[in-house]
Amino acid sequence: IESVVDLVEEIIFVDNGSTDNTYSAVEQYAKKYKNIKLYKYDISVSRAGIAHKEALKNANPNTLGLFYNWCLSKSTMNNVFKWDADFLCIRNNFIDLVNKYNVKTREDKFAIWFTGLTLFENKNNYYVNYNSYYDEFRIYSYKNGFKWSNGEICEYVEPYINSIDRKYKYIYKYPLFYEMKRTSIDEFESRSSMIDRRDINDFNILSGLKEDKL
């Protein structure tokens, strides 16, 4: 939060059943920073992977797509970032992207792809993966109809992306964040199964760090 809070107009932070005092911690930040809007979403959401797939099969409405769009509905901005709670902002690149593409002021339909690095922590030692797979479209025009859809195993944005003129799909090549991963916790607790090569890659690195093979 501290790495990015002064760079954006608002932060929508939604707690979904955390048990580690996350809500209380962010509540203190919200008192300090007026642009943080803190919410609780107390409905159990089907986890990415097999559980999400089963929810769709059984017509369970409590899907990731519904949850993400509920979070999105709390925004008052024209344009939105999908920003994970464990991202540590690389500030100079973040500022450069916002200025380069006029993210704060533009009103047209667009999307911006950006990437990040993965920062692994093991017993207070750090390992950076510069070949991270954390790369996807993550900036969208809420004003022009952006919303999440339910994919086969998780939420996805392809219907929105496919509706945009090619010249308004931008690629920003410099990393905007470090994605934090730690061996001391279960980083895949939010998954009911690994969902892509990114998960598999991170799992293999974390396993190697735990076994002192990296």
N, C-alpha and C positions, 0 to 999 in steps of 0.2 A: 504493500500500500504506500509506504513512504517513498518508494522509488518512482512512483508515477502520479501521486495524488495532486501535485501542483501543476501537472501538465495537461489535465483534462478538466472539462466543465463539470462533469459529475461521474461518480462511481456508483453503479448499482450492485450491491453486495447482497446475495441471497444465501441464507443458511438453510440447508436441507437436512435436518436431523443430526447435526454434529454432536459428538459426545466429549469433546476435548476443550470446552470453554472457548471455542472459536467465536461464538456470538458475543460473549462478554468482552473478548479482546477487541473485536471490531467495533463494539458499542463505544469503547473508549476513544477509538479513532474518530468515530462519527461525532463525538462531542467536541473534538479538537478541530476537525475539518468539516465545514458545513456542506461541502459538495459530495459527501458520502451519504448515500441513502441505503439504510440497512433494513432488510426484510427477513421474515421467517416463512419458509414454505414447508408446512408440517405434514404434507401428504407424502406417503412413501412412493418414490419414483422407481420404476423398473431400471435396473442397472444395465449399462451398456454390455452388449454381447448376447449370450443365450437368453438371459432374462428379458431383455428388450424384444428379442425375436418372439419369445413366447407370449409376451404381452400383446403384441400385434396380432398374433395368431388367435388369441383368446378374446380379442376386442377389448382389452383392458385400456381404459382411457388415460391411465396415469403413466404416460410415456415420456421419454426424454424430450420429444418435440413439443409436447404440451408444456412441460416444465420450463424449457428454454424460452418459449414464447410468452409465458407468464412473466418471467424475469424481464424480457424485452419490453413488455407493456408498461413497466415502471419508468422507462426512459422518457425524458422530455426533449431529447436532442434529435436533430435531423439525421445525424450519422453516428454509427455505433461501432465500437471495437468488441470483438469477443476476446476477453482477457482473463486468463486463468488465475486463480488465487495464489498459485505457487510460481508465478512469473516474477522475475526480478528485472525491471526495466533497464535497457541500455539507452540511457537518456539522450545522448547526442544523436543517435540514429532515430529514435522516436520523434524528437523535435524536427529533424530533417524531413522525415516522411510526412508529418502533419503539414509542414510548410510547403513542401514540394507539391502535394496534391490538394492543398487548400481544404483539408478535411473539416476544419471548423466552420467554414462558410459556404461550401458548395451545396447546391440543392438539386443536382441531377442524379440519375440512377447510375451507380458505379459499384465496383468492388476492388479491393486491394489485397493482394497476396503478400504475405511476409513470412519470414522465418525466424528461428531462434536457435540458440545453442542449449545443450543439456548439461547441467552442472550436477555431478554426482558427489554425494558426501558419504564417507565411511570412516568412522572413528576420528572425526575432525581432520581428515585428509580429503582433498578435493581433486576431482578428475573431470575435465571438460571434454565433452564429445563435440568436435567441430563438424562432424558429419551427421548431425542430428536430422531426423525426419520430421521435425516440428515445422512444417511448411504447408501452408494452406491459405485460402482466402479467409480473412478475419476482420475486414472492415467493410461495412455495408451501409446502404442508404435506407434508413428506417422510414424516412419521409416518402420514399418511392416504393414501398411495399415489401421491404425485406421481412422475411420470417423464416423460421426453421421448419423443416419437414422431417417426418419419420422415415429413416432409411431402414434397411433390413436388420442391422445390428446396433445402430445408434442414430442420433439425430444427424441430419446433413443439410447442405445448402444448395445442392446442385440445381433444383428447380429455379431458384432465384438467379444463380450464376448464369444458367443457360438462357435466361430471359434478357441478359444485358448485351448491348452492342459490343462487339469484340474490342473496339478502340477504347472502351471505358472499363476494361479489365486490366488492372495495372499490376506489375510485378516489382516489388521493392527487394533488392538483392542483399541488403545488409541486415544482419540480425537485430531484432528489436528487444530480445529478452534472453535471460537464462531461465530455463525450466529446471526447477529444483527437484532432485530425486535423492532419497536417503535410504541407506540400508537398514536403519533402525526401526523402520515402520513398514507396513504392507502397502506399497505404492499402488497396488492393483486392487485394493479393497473396493473401490468404486466400480469395478468391472465384475461381471459374472463369468467372463471368459476373456482371453486376449482377443482384441478385435482387428489388429492390423500389424504390419511389419514394425511399426514404431513401438508397440507394446512388446513384441518379441525381442527387438533390439535392446530396449531398456531392461527387460527382464534378464537377458543374458549378461549385460554389463553389471547389473546389480548383483547377480549371482557370482560373477567373477570377482567382484570387489569383496564380497562376504568371504569368499574362499581364498582371498589374497592371491588371485591368479592374474590380476591386472596391476 
